[in-house]
Amino acid sequence: MNPSQALSIVLVDELVRGGVREAVLAPGSRSAPLAFALLAAERAGALRLHVRVDERSAAYLALGLAKASARPVPVVCTSGTAAANFHPAVLEAHHAGVPLLLLTADRPVELHGTGANQTTHQVGLYGAAVRAGYLIGPPEDRPEAVAGWRSLVCRALGAALGTLGGPPGPVHLDIALREPLVPGEPGGWGQPLDGRPGGAPWTELPARADAAPWTELPAPGPDPLVEATRTLMLVGDGPRWLAEAAGHAGRAHGWPVLAEPTGYAAGALGHMPLLLADPGFLAAAQPERVVAVGRLTLSRPVQRLLSDPRVRVEVVSPGPGWADPGRQAAAVHSPAWLAGRHGPGDPGFLALWQAAARAVRAVLDGPLGGAPGGPALARALLAALPSGALLVLGSSSPVRDVDAAATPRSDLTVLANRGLAGIDGTVSTAIGAALAHGAGGDSRAARPDPEGARPDPEGAPLDPEGARAVPAPAFALLGDLTFLHDSNGLLIGPDEPRPDLTIVVANDDGGAIFTTLEQGAPAHRLDFERLFGTPTGVDLAALCAATGTPHRLVADLAALPAELVARPGLRVLEVRLDRARRRAQAQQLREAVGVALAEVVSGH
């Protein structure tokens, strides 16, 4: 056994002891010892390995796996530009608080600065976007080496999970490896590689205390000694438990709760951007206090409200920082604040917001809401999904269409890359999330569960009695540019775990979101298509055929529910939309909503 092989075996073993159950590999020569160790761990049933040929897609696959499972997921690559291609996913994981582990193989120090092939300065490559960075020098056969490696892995896991304070996030391990890079003959390494007895981690880490079972807490109830307030709660992107805690507090205190799609909770009202964009309604329904939970990133009307100096803004944040782009936050609370007693809501204020949400829903149920376009697609999709499904939303128009037009559903798990809200890697994110959510039906390895549930070798988890659990279906809604931006995510080898995932592509041949922004105004009509519309004319059916991905064109939204019946495997449903009509349709919808909200105000 050579030193690089010994180091890799120890690192992978300690990752498994620390809770890692999924790993992603982008092939390369310098990372070969890590690749062999990961494959051996998969064959032993310790984890599930995913191999991808594109480092950027690989990193986003790991991001999706980690985002959906809340477990740390390592992604491994060779040296040089391979490591640089992780950077977009690192930035997303940093801002979204996702526990991503970046294991980048490196050349040993004696090759740095010599012009050696694929050699660059990788230490600090990701700058301030990682929670921690560690350099593991070329392994040497020393008595203390194994303890040092195992201890370092535990530190990396703790930093990635934020177990000792601070938000979860990415951690970088730069691993310098000398040749030989392939497994050697038995022996040749003088030190034992063993970890703690019984499969225990080298260092036991505390569990995060913030992910408490909020839904099991008794309703805190309002404090009768505190005067009623016109309090409005807004829920943005964050962990699922945080949204549930916010919904629980809103119901207990009688506060209206508006939620973005990734913050859906029971009782949340929908159509937040349409409600907050109407000045007449907002003048009548002006809150005295806004409680902002998580990160609210989707609409300008929300940001205008949070920047209004007439409103007291209070922020609930799960980490040491807090979202306050309007710089108006008067108080910041930890999530535990949600389980306390606070002033009761004004019943009339709650009734006004509930009536307004019903009025907007009625408009959307009419001809304007059903007009062919992104909002109608979003509304139809959310209504048709089965309970318990996972939905991954692409940035730009899809997530905003769901936010404005769809009826909230707390029985769905809705995820989106809202850390930096880029369109990068969304296909791979959705595939990773689907695999972690339980939709992957073709795993090549068992997945041990530390709680004692025996894993199913085909990827569907088993309950402790051994009965096959029903896989939760998974779906994604992406725009055509988002889909094309990560079409490499469809490159899945025949021996790789495959998800049961339906990707719905809203294909309006270009950047639809810009049609509703300043760039889409008539004054810029002559330059719009080339600079912002950017049509590509790609034949999505042919693209899918090139990767062996089943594709169907859905010509009528009425046929969408039947097409969404869960089927095994990865497939693409294309829905073609007319981008040219989007701006006018949005204006007509706002006007109709304004009329409906005026009637609500006059009736209250």
Buried (B, 14 or more C-beta within 10 A) or exposed (E): BBBBBBBBBBBBBBBBBBBBBBBBBBBBBBBBBBBBBBBBBBEEEBBBBBBBEBBBBBBBBBBBBBBBBBBBBBBBBBBBEBBBBBBBBBBBBBBBBBBBBBBBBBBBEEBBEEEEEBBBEBEEBBEEBBBBBBBBBBBEEEEEBBEBBBBBBBBBBBBBBBBEEBBBBBBBBBBBBBEEBEBBEEEEBEBEBEBEEEEEBBBEBEEBEBBBEBEEBEEBEBEEEEEBBBBBBBBBBBBBBBBBBBBBBBBBBBBBBBBBBBBBBBBBBBBBBBBBBBEEBBEBBBBBBBBBBBBBBBBEBBBBBBBBEEBBBBBBBBBEEBBBEBEBBEEBBEBEBBBEBBBBBBEEBBEBBBBBBEBBBEBBEEEBBBBBBBBBBBBBBBEBBEEBBBBBBBBBBBBBBBBBBBBBBBEBBBBBBBBBBBBBBBBBBBBBBBBBBBBBBBBBBBBBEEEEBBBBEBBBBBEEEEEEEEBBBBBBBBBBBBBBBBBBBBBBEEEBBBBBBBBBBBBBBBBBBBBBEEBBEEEEEEEBBEEBBEBEEBEBBEBBEEBEBEBBEBEEBEBBEEBBEBEEBBBBBBBBBEBEBBBEBBEBBBEBBBEBBBEBBEEE
